[in-house]
Amino acid sequence: MLQHPVSEEYLKHIGDITVSFSILEETLKFFVGGLIHDWPVTQIITAQLPFRNIRTLLVSLYIERHGKDDDFKTLRKYIIKCGKIEEKRNQIIHSIWLAGDDITTVGRMKATAGEKHGWQVQYTNETAQAFQEFANEIKSWLSRNCRDGPQDVVEPGSIPMR
């Protein structure tokens, strides 16, 4: 059987990040549904959308329903934070994981190729604590900012997000 080059502890934290991010993604879809007012249609629209496009859809629907009111600034901060979480999550999910430089770390390798810089390989060492902190950051942020459901974006003046 295949043996991972990273320990069970790292796999546990990567799983926690993955599940926590999926909750964030479903929360955004829930907010979209609150603006569309039709859950099956919301599921049809969002089912194949990447996270970035769900964020764009949410902002576009909010502006269409409420304009750029006082709550829009709060929603915009929320969406920016979601983008930062997605970026960090993508770095973790779309990397190659190797043994680290020492017993306390794992190695993250990411190869990219593009017009601007050509082929590049990045290698960093990551700790289990950093993974755990990121998973906790997602969960804590969701707990603080998404406690009331889709009415937060349906009713003007009710967005509790910080």
C-alpha positions as CSV (number, residue, x, y, z in Angstrom):
1,M,0.0,0.0,0.0
2,L,1.1,3.6,-0.7
3,Q,2.8,5.3,2.2
4,H,2.4,9.1,2.3
5,P,5.5,11.1,2.8
6,V,3.7,13.1,5.5
7,S,2.4,11.9,8.8
8,E,-1.2,11.2,9.9
9,E,-1.1,14.5,11.9
10,Y,-0.6,16.5,8.6
11,L,-3.2,14.5,6.8
12,K,-5.7,15.2,9.6
13,H,-5.0,19.0,9.4
14,I,-5.3,19.0,5.6
15,G,-8.6,17.1,5.9
16,D,-9.8,19.7,8.5
17,I,-8.9,22.5,6.1
18,T,-10.7,20.8,3.2
19,V,-13.9,20.2,5.2
20,S,-13.8,23.7,6.7
21,F,-13.4,25.3,3.3
22,S,-16.3,23.2,1.9
23,I,-18.5,24.6,4.7
24,L,-17.4,28.2,3.7
25,E,-18.2,27.4,0.1
26,E,-21.7,26.0,1.0
27,T,-22.2,29.1,3.2
28,L,-21.6,31.4,0.2
29,K,-24.0,29.3,-1.9
30,F,-26.6,29.6,0.9
31,F,-26.2,33.4,0.8
32,V,-26.7,33.3,-3.0
33,G,-29.8,31.3,-2.4
34,G,-31.1,33.9,0.0
35,L,-30.8,36.5,-2.8
36,I,-32.3,34.2,-5.5
37,H,-35.2,33.0,-3.2
38,D,-35.2,29.6,-5.0
39,W,-33.0,26.8,-3.6
40,P,-33.2,24.3,-6.5
41,V,-32.3,27.1,-9.0
42,T,-29.5,28.2,-6.7
43,Q,-28.1,24.7,-6.7
44,I,-28.4,24.4,-10.4
45,I,-26.6,27.8,-10.9
46,T,-23.8,27.2,-8.3
47,A,-23.2,23.5,-8.8
48,Q,-20.4,23.8,-11.4
49,L,-19.1,27.2,-10.4
50,P,-15.6,27.6,-9.0
51,F,-15.4,29.3,-5.6
52,R,-14.2,32.6,-7.2
53,N,-17.3,32.7,-9.5
54,I,-19.6,32.0,-6.5
55,R,-18.0,35.0,-4.8
56,T,-18.6,37.1,-7.9
57,L,-22.2,35.9,-8.3
58,L,-22.9,36.8,-4.6
59,V,-21.6,40.3,-5.0
60,S,-23.4,40.8,-8.3
61,L,-26.7,39.6,-6.9
62,Y,-26.3,41.7,-3.8
63,I,-25.7,44.9,-5.9
64,E,-28.7,44.1,-8.1
65,R,-30.9,43.7,-5.0
66,H,-29.6,46.4,-2.7
67,G,-27.1,48.5,-4.6
68,K,-23.9,49.6,-2.9
69,D,-25.6,50.4,0.4
70,D,-23.9,50.6,3.8
71,D,-23.9,46.8,4.1
72,F,-22.1,46.4,0.8
73,K,-18.8,47.6,2.3
74,T,-19.1,44.8,4.9
75,L,-20.0,42.2,2.3
76,R,-17.0,43.4,0.2
77,K,-14.7,42.8,3.2
78,Y,-16.2,39.4,3.7
79,I,-15.7,38.5,0.0
80,I,-12.1,39.7,0.1
81,K,-11.4,37.5,3.2
82,C,-13.0,34.6,1.4
83,G,-10.6,35.1,-1.5
84,K,-7.6,35.1,0.8
85,I,-8.8,31.9,2.5
86,E,-9.3,30.3,-1.0
87,E,-5.8,31.4,-2.1
88,K,-4.2,29.8,1.0
89,R,-6.3,26.7,0.7
90,N,-5.4,26.3,-2.9
91,Q,-1.7,26.5,-2.0
92,I,-2.2,23.6,0.3
93,I,-4.5,21.5,-1.9
94,H,-2.7,22.0,-5.2
95,S,0.8,21.3,-4.0
96,I,3.0,18.2,-3.9
97,W,3.8,17.2,-0.3
98,L,7.2,15.7,0.5
99,A,9.3,14.9,3.5
100,G,10.5,18.2,5.1
101,D,14.0,19.3,5.8
102,D,13.7,17.9,9.4
103,I,11.3,15.8,11.4
104,T,9.1,18.7,12.5
105,T,8.2,19.9,9.0
106,V,6.8,18.7,5.6
107,G,8.0,20.0,2.3
108,R,5.6,21.8,-0.1
109,M,6.6,21.8,-3.7
110,K,4.7,23.8,-6.3
111,A,5.7,24.0,-10.0
112,T,4.3,26.7,-12.2
113,A,4.8,27.8,-15.8
114,G,3.7,31.0,-17.3
115,E,4.4,33.7,-19.9
116,K,5.9,36.1,-17.5
117,H,8.5,33.9,-15.6
118,G,8.6,30.6,-17.4
119,W,8.9,27.4,-15.4
120,Q,9.5,27.8,-11.7
121,V,9.6,25.4,-8.8
122,Q,9.0,26.7,-5.2
123,Y,9.9,24.7,-2.2
124,T,8.9,25.6,1.4
125,N,8.8,23.8,4.7
126,E,5.5,23.8,6.6
127,T,4.6,22.8,10.2
128,A,1.6,20.9,11.5
129,Q,0.9,23.9,13.8
130,A,0.6,26.2,10.8
131,F,-1.9,23.9,9.2
132,Q,-3.9,23.6,12.4
133,E,-3.9,27.4,12.8
134,F,-5.2,27.8,9.3
135,A,-8.0,25.3,9.8
136,N,-8.9,27.0,13.1
137,E,-8.8,30.4,11.4
138,I,-11.4,29.3,8.8
139,K,-13.7,27.7,11.5
140,S,-13.4,30.7,13.8
141,W,-14.1,33.2,11.1
142,L,-17.1,31.2,10.0
143,S,-18.4,31.1,13.6
144,R,-18.0,34.9,14.0
145,N,-19.3,36.0,10.7
146,C,-21.9,33.6,9.3
147,R,-24.1,32.9,12.3
148,D,-27.5,34.0,11.0
149,G,-27.7,32.5,7.5
150,P,-28.9,34.0,4.3
151,Q,-31.1,36.7,5.8
152,D,-27.8,38.4,6.4
153,V,-27.6,39.4,2.8
154,V,-31.4,39.5,2.1
155,E,-32.4,42.1,4.6
156,P,-30.5,45.4,4.4
157,G,-28.9,46.5,7.6
158,S,-28.5,42.9,8.9
159,I,-25.1,41.8,7.8
160,P,-23.3,40.8,11.0
161,M,-20.0,40.1,9.3
162,R,-16.9,41.8,10.6
